[in-house]
Amino acid sequence: MADVSVPVLIVGAGPTGLSTALFLAQQQIPYILIERHPGTAIHPRPVGLGARTMEVFRALGLEERVRKAAEPLSRSRGEIFVETLASANMAQVKRLNLDGKDLETFDQMKEAEKAISPATGCLCNQAALEPVLFEAARERGGDLRLQTELQSFEQDETGVTALVVDRKTGVQQRIRADYLVAADGANSLALRTLAIPTKSFTLSKMHTLAIDFRADLSELVRGHEFILCTIETPEAQGLLMAVNNSDRWLFQMPGYLENGELKVPSVKRCQELVRKAIGIPDLAVEIMGILPWEPQERLAERYQVGRVFLAGDAAHIILPTGGVGANLGIQDGQNLAWKLAAVLQGYADSTLLSTYETERRHVAGFAAEQEEITDREKTTDNELQARFGFYASSAVLSDEEGITPDYTELKGQSGSRVPHLWVEYQGRCISTLDITSRHFVLLTGSEGRSWQQAARECAVHSGIELPVYSVGSEGELLASKESWQRATGLPDHGMLLVRPDGFVAARVSAPDEDRGRQLMGILSALHLCPT
C-alpha cells in the first residue's frame, strides 16, 4: 500500500515543474512536487522570457513579480564581441541581439509582439525566476518536498505508484498518484525507465565548461550592460554571461577531454582563466561552481506513456539560445495542467490527454527547426508562430474558414491564441486574454444573448460552466463594435470558444437557430462530456 495518495505527482522544481504546479493549483487540483536538490536553480543562467511566456505568468497573477525578479538584467542589451572586457571601448562596441540580429531588427520584432500581446518579454536569470515560482506555489498551498528523489515508479490502469526517498534521512515512501508529470530535466528517470526513443537535431559534439563566479565588474559595464559578451582573447576564449551585470557572472568556454572524459580544471585555474578573459590580472574572483556540459538538441518521440507525461527538458532539449527550452517547458505546464484538471474533475474524457503530446511536441519540433534556420531565411511570421504557438489536434475544431498562413493576420482561427484586444471590464482596462485561465469561456460579439442562453442549457445538461463575455458598447467587455470585428473578423453574432490556456478551441461565424444544440455538439467533439 502507498503511504500517501494524490491526484498528480510532479517530479522536478524547475520552471516547468513549478509552472505545472501553479496551474494545477489554479484549477484546484492537489499535487505533490518533489525535487532532489535542497533548493531551486543551482547554476545561474539568463533566460529570455518571451511575450507568450509572460502572458502565461500574467494568467497566474505573477507577471509583476517576475518582472521585479528580472530587474537586475532589465537594462541589458544584446551581445557584444571584445578582446577582453577591460580592453574594450564599451561605448563603441557593436551590439547584436542574442540570435545574431542587429538590435534594430530585434526592436522591430518586439514591436510586432506588442501589437498582438498585452505582455512584453523580459530577460530574467533562472536563479531569480525559480524562487518566485516556488514561493508562489507554496503560498497557494502546494505540497513541495525538497531533497526528495524519485527512485522508481510503476503504473497500472488506474494510477502510478512511485518510490521516493528523503535524501536527508534516507527514509523511503510510496506515493500513489493518478498521474505523474516528469519535469526532471535532460537526464529524466522517466524518459529512461520508459525507454522512450528520442530524435536528435543538430547534436553538437562540443564539450563546454561553465564557470559560475563572483567578481565586481560594475565599473566596467555601468551604462553599457549586456546579456552576452564573446571574449576573443586566445588565452581565454569563451562567452561571458551576465547574471546581474554587477558581481555575478557565468563564463562558458570550450572544454577538452582527457582519457575520454571532460577535464574539469581546478578552482585556481578557473580563477586564472576568468582574469585573462576580463583582462585584469589581479581581479578578485570567487568561484561559485564549475559545471561541465555538452550542448545538445533532442525531441522525445513520445510525451505520454499511459499515465506518465514528459514535460520541459525531459521531453525536448533545444540549444540554449535565448532560453527557448525554458519558454517551451513553462508553456508545456500550462497546456498539460488544464487537461489533467478537466479529466480529474470529470468534465472531459481521458482521450483529451493525448492532445498534450500532439500539440506540444509539434511546437517543440517547430521551435527546434527554427533554431536551425539561418537568419536570412527567418521571417517575422515564422518567429511569431514559434513564440506564440499554434495547435492542430482533436482539442481544436477545424475552422470552416481555413487557416490564414500569415500568423500576424490570424483573427481567432481555431488553434491560434485568442486575439488580444484591450477592453473595459468592471471599470478596469484588461486584455481579452485576461478572462481566460481557469474555465472554458465564450467570447462573443455584441449580439451574444443566444450564446448566453446556450451556455445556461449546457450547464443544466452537462454540468459544465461556461462564462460568456460579449464585446461591445453594452457588453460585459466594453469596446467598440469595430474593434471586435477588426480583432476577430467575426460578425456580432459570432463566437470564439476559448480554452483555459487561452487558445481558441472553436470558432463560429454562421447563424444557427438552435445554439444550445450547436454548443453541445462542439463540446462533445472536444472530448468534453455533456450528457
FENDAFEN-V396539 format. One record per helix or strand. SS is the DSSP state (@ for helix, = for strand). FROM is the first residue (numbers start at 1). TO is the last residue. If there is no record, write none. Layout:
((SS FROM TO) (SS FROM TO))
This chain:
((= 4 11) (@ 15 26) (= 31 35) (= 46 49) (@ 51 59) (@ 63 69) (@ 71 73) (= 79 82) (= 96 96) (= 102 102) (@ 103 116) (= 122 125) (@ 126 139) (= 143 146) (= 148 155) (= 160 166) (= 172 182) (@ 189 193) (= 198 200) (= 207 214) (@ 218 221) (= 228 231) (= 238 242) (= 248 254) (= 257 258) (= 261 262) (@ 267 278) (= 286 294) (= 298 300) (= 304 305) (= 308 310) (@ 312 314) (= 316 317) (@ 324 344) (= 348 348) (@ 350 372) (@ 380 388) (@ 407 409) (= 417 417) (= 422 425) (= 428 431) (@ 432 435) (= 441 444) (@ 449 462) (= 467 472) (= 477 478) (@ 481 488) (= 495 498) (= 503 508) (@ 515 525) (= 528 528))
